[in-house]
Amino acid sequence: MTDRHPLDLPELRPLWAAVHDRLSTGRPVSRVRSGPLDDPGREALADLLGLDRLPGAEPTIPFAALDGAVLDACGRPVRDVVAAILGPVHDRAAERERKAGQRDALWEWLAGHGVVTAQPVLLEWVGHLRTNGLVDGSPERTRGLLASALTVLAALPAGGEPLPVLAARLLDGDSHALDDGTRVSSLVLRALAVLYGTGMPDSAEGRRGLWSRAGVADDELSAGVLAVGLRPAGEGPVAGISRICADAGHPVSLTLAQLRAPGGFTGPAGPVHITENPSVLALALRRFGHRCPPLVCTSGWPNTAVINLLRRLAADGASLRYHGDFDGEGIRIAAHVLAKTGAVPWRMGADDYRAAATRVPSGPDPGRLTPAPWDTALAGAMAGLRTAVVEEVVADLLLDDLADHLTKRT
């Protein structure tokens, strides 16, 4: 059995508790308020300090005097004595600073993650999470949950997998990791709500709709993509349909089901241009007819079929070039397409915007603006002019670029 410290007297326990607590703050201690002390406690304190009269029931004691008295009594400073009696003296201030540093490092890591920097609108998601604090009590556990959420976000839009299948594939085989109500599911859905500019859904139906928009369990027949001038090689049905439509000067509409099982299909190895709006495809067909170079339309936010086709074309060696609307939503769509397909901007810089804005001096407001990862000056230029420029306004310039492409190809 361990011997008790000679100063570990029941009547002095309130004093040692008060000293231990004050020292554990991590701040300098000049005085200690103890109590309440009963009569035996007052007598023990008077004996320890060498007082000629009893102190009050809740005395305030100069720390230096107490430390000197304890040193005289047992040869050890008061810090050592209270540690021997009540356990280690902690430094709560240092601990708070350490935990604050861990939290700051966590949010800096999240803000600098590639998934977030590729689509800067997600900084709003980071800000919301930081304001609301740690997701699971500690920086370590929160980081683990966020890493899982980022893994899912990096894989979206999905290829139409059911949610349990997606969860099992991405999150260590756990098919329930993205079940409704799990922390990871909530984190991903909040990020998607920010990305698409919607409110956080408050019903199971709304949450299923948001997952569907991100390509989870998409309807293979209703998810489709429009393209013109697409002439892939191969004897599969998708390649054949695409060539027939291109040779006739018609658009082709390909469903997700067709793209999942295209048969023999090898996309063109040269440039493939991408637009946000179907009207630009119509103008291209009107100008070039059956000679139209490859052009794919996202029709606003791209669905799973769009991303599937663009990734397939990129894998076959195509260089993807994207143009969209110069407004807040258009910039977020562009960032999404570039991040998910490897496309590069096409006439989407700050100088392109300034020149285009002169064509619509009284254009509509661009709405909520977020940074463009490919040009740090673009958001500032749009904030200064406060003019949205839809793609159709510069369609002649885009078609001239396609004409140049045809000239070089021939």
N, C-alpha and C positions, 0 to 999 in steps of 0.2 A: 504493500500500500504506500502511495506517495505521501511524504510528510507535508503537512500544511505549512505555508509560509508563516513565520512568526507574527507578521502584521495582519494575517487573515483572521481578523476578529469579527464576530457577527455584528457587534455594535459599530464597527467602522465600514461595513459593507456599503451603506449609502454613499459614503465618501469615495470609496474606490470606484463605485459605479459611475459617479459624477465625473471623476478624473478620467476614467477610461473613455467615457463618451466624449468629453472635450478634446482629449488627445486624438481621438479617432476622426475628428473633423478635418485634420490635416492642416489646420490653421494655427498660428502662434497662440499660445495660452498664457495669459498674464494672471488671471484669477479664476477660481473655481467656486461655484456656488453649490453647496452640499445640503442634503436634508430631504425630508425632515429627520432630525436626529432625536432619539429619545434621551432620557437622562443618562443612561449608561454610555450612549454614543457621544454625548457632549463631554462627559468625563474622560472618555478614551481619547477624544480629539484634543482636549486640554492637556492631557498627559503627553501626547505625541508632540504637540507644538511647544510644550513648556510654558503654558499660559498660567497666570496667577488667578484667573477667574474663569468660570465656564462660559463658553461661547453661546450664542443664540441657537434656536432649533434649526435655522436654515442659514448658517454662516457663509459669508463670502471670504475665501481664504486666498491670500497672495500665493501664486504658484511657486515662486522662488522660495518662500518661507517653508511651504509644504515639502518641496523637493529637498531642501537642506535638512529639515527635521527627519525625513525618511532616510536620507543618506547617513545621518548620524546614528539612527536607530539600527540600521541593518547593513550599512555599507553599500547599498545599491540605490540608484536614482529611482524616483517615483514611477517613471515609465516602466522600468523593469519589474517593479513590485506589482503594479496593477496587471501587467501582462502575466506574471506568475500566478496571480490570484484569479483573474477573470478571462485569461486567454489573450491571444495576440492583439496588439493595438493596430487597427486599420487606419488607412488614410483615405477617408471618404472623398475628400476634394480631389485627390489624385485619381481615385477610382471613377469619379464622375467625369473627370477630364479624359481618362482613358476610354470610357464608354462613348463619350461625345466624339472623340477622335475616330473610334470604330464606326459610329453612325455616319460621320462625315465621309469617311473612306468608302462606306457602302454606297452612299448616294452618288459620290463622284464616279465610282466604278460603274454604276448603272447608267449614269448620264453619258459616260464615255464608251459604253458598249457599242459594238458595231451595228447591232440591230437598231439602236436608238439613233446613232449618228447618221445612218443611212436614210432614216425617215424622221427628221427633226421634230415633226409634230408630236412624236412620242415623248419629247421633253415635258409636255404638259402632263403626261401620265406620270413621269418621274416626279414632277412637282407635286402632283396630288398625293402620291405615295409618301413623299417626304413630309408633307404637311400633316398627314394622318399618322405618321410614326411607323415603327417597326411592325411588320406583318405578323411575326410569330415570336415576339418577346425578346429576342436577342439578335444582334447583327449576323451571327453565324447562321442561325436557322432561317432568318429572313433572306439572306443571300442565297441559300440553297433553294428556297421557294422561287425567288426571282430568276435564278439560273434555269430552273425548269420552265418558267413562263417564257423566258427569252428563247429557249430551245423550241418551244411550240411556235412562237411568233416568227422565228426564222424560217420555219417550215410552211408557213401559211403564205398564200392560199394553198390549201391542201388539194389533193387530187380527187376529192369526192369520197374519201374514206368515212365510214361511220366513226363517231367520236371515240368509242372504246378501242377501235382498231388503231386510230391515230395515237391515242394515249399509250397503248401498249408498245407501239413502234418507237415512240420518242422518249418515253419516260420509264425506262428500265422494266419493260414488260408489264407495268401496272395498268390494266385496262380500265380501272376505276379512278385513275389520277385526275381525270378531267370531268368527273361526274358533277352534276349540278350541285353547287354549294361548297365544293372543295376550294381551298385557298388558291391553288394554282389556276383553276378554272376562272375564279373571280378576277384574278390578276390579268389573265389573258383577255377576258371579255372587256374589262375596263380599258385595256390598251386598244382593243379593236374599236370600242365606242369612240375613243379619242381619234383614232386613225380615220374612221369614216365620218366623224363629225356628228354622231348621234348621241342621245342620252344613254346612260347606263340602263339596260332593260331591267324592269322590275317584275317581270313575270317569266315563267318557264317558256312560254311561247315566244316571248321577245328574245330570250337568250338563245333559243334554238334558231331563230331567224338570223341572229348575229353570227352564230357559228356557220350557218348555211352561206351567208354572204362571204365568209372567209374560206369557202370551198370545202366545208365539212359536210359530207353526205349530200353533195349537190345532186340535183336531178340531172341525170346524164343526157336527157333529151332537151330540157329547157335551157341548159347552159350551153351557149354557142358563141361562135366568133365569126365575124365578117372579114373577108379578105378579097383583094383583087390582084390580078397579075401574078398569081402564085402558080408556078409551074414546077412542082417537085418531080424528081425522077422516081421510078418505081412502078410496079404493076399492081399495086394495091388499089382498093376502091377509092380511098381518099386522094391519092395522087392522081388517079384517073379523073375523078370528078373535078378536082382543082384545075387540071390542064384543060379539060373541056370548057369550063366556064371562062378561064383566062383567054383561050383562043377565040371564044365567042364575044369577048368584051363584056362579060357578065361578072357580077360578084359571086363568090361562093360563101355559103354559110355552113360551117362545120360544127357538129355537136361534140360535146365531151365524149359521148359514147363512140363516135367515129374516131376521134383522136386517140382514144385509149387502145383501139385495135385497128390501126390504119392499114395493116398489111404492108406491102413494100412501099416505103416512103422515105425519100431523101430530099431534104429541102435545098434551095439554091444556096450557093456558097458566097454570093456577093451581098451587096447591101439590101436590107429589107427595112423599109420605112414604116413607121407606126404613127397613127393619128388617134386623137381622142374622140373625134366626132365623125359619124357616118356621112355627113354632108360633104366632107372633104373627099371621101371615097367616090361619092357620086360625081363631084367636079372632076376628079381624076379620070374616071371612066368617060365622061363627056369629052374631055380633051384628048385622051390617048386611045380610047377604045381598046381593041385587042392588043395594042402595043404597050399597054400600061405596065410599068415595072411593079415588082412585088410591094404591096401596101396592105398592112393589117390594121384593123380598127379595134380599139379597146371599148368603144361605146360607153365612155365615162369610166367608172371604176371597173377594172378588168375582173371578169369572173374566172373560174377555174379553167374553162376551155381556152380563154385568151392566153393565160399564163402557160398552159400546157403547150399550145402551138408555138409561142415565142421561145420557150425553152427548147423545144424540139428543133426549131430552126437554128437557134444559136449553137446547139450541140452538133448540128450538121455543117457548121462553118459560116453561117450567115452573120453579118455585122448589123446589129439592130440599131436604128436611129429613131428617137422618139420626139414627137412634138405634141403639145396640148394647149389648152387655154391658159392665158396669163391672168389667172385669178387665184384666190387662196386655195380653192378646191383643186384647181388644175395643177398647181404646184405640188400639192400633196399626192395627187394621182401620179404625176411625173416621177416624184421621188419613189413612190411605190413600184412603178414599172421598172425604173432603173435598178432598184435594189433587188427585185425578184427575178429579173431576166438578164441582167448584164448589158442592157441597152445603154447607149450614150445619148446626150441631148442633141436635138436637131433644132437649130434656131431658137434656143431657149435661154439665152444669156441676158444679162442686164442691158447690154447695148441693143440686142434684138428687141427687147421689151420697149425701151425708150423710143426706138424708131417706129415700132408698131403703134405705140400710144398716140403718135402724132396723127394717125389716121382716124382716131376716135376721140377728139379732144373733150367731148362731153359723154364719155362712156360711163357705164355703171361702176359702182364702187366694187373693188375686188374682194371685199369681205375679210374674214379672218386670215391673217397672213402668218406663215411659218417659214423658217429658213429653207433655202434651196441648197442641198448639199453640193451641187455641181458649180454653183456660182454664189459666193457669199454676198455679192453686191445686189443680187436680184431682189430680195425681199425689201431692202432699203429703197431701191428705185421704185418699187411698186407702192411702198408706204408714202413716198414723196409725191408721186403723181396721183395716187388714189384713183386709178382708172383701170378697169378690167378690159382685156383685149381677147375676145373669143377667137378661136382658131380660124374661123371663116374669114375674118378681116385680113389675114395674111395668106389666104389660100393661094393667091397668085404667085407669091414668092415660093411657097412649098411646091407648087406645080412646076415652076421654073427649075427648081432643084431636081425634080424628077425628070424633066426634059433633058437637063445636062447629063443625068445618069444614062438616059437612053442614048444620047449622042456618044458618050464614052464607050458604051457597050457595043455600039455598031461601028 
